[in-house]
């Protein structure tokens, strides 16, 4: 989360709804973080994400409304600095295309 905080703003955290012993997740434990990015920063981040995907997305990535989403396996492919305390994590992109107003 410190990588996201430094580059794109304040992250929000999601918590587990129930315990899953087989993978070591406890109820109410923080298991993910996310943030909404708009404007020039969003365009820059999306461009870097699409570059990692070599500008090709599967047909299943697109919804009927024209929104789309894709994921990458390693955040360091975006050029975000590696922090040994955090490790390497995947990242999902969801793009919602909506007219202003």
ABEGO torsion letter per residue (X at the ends): XAAAAAAAEBBBBBBBABBBAAAGBBBGBBABBBBBBBEAAAAAAAAAAAAAAGGBBBAAABBAAGBBBBBBABAAAAGBBBBAAAEBBBBBBBBBBBBBX
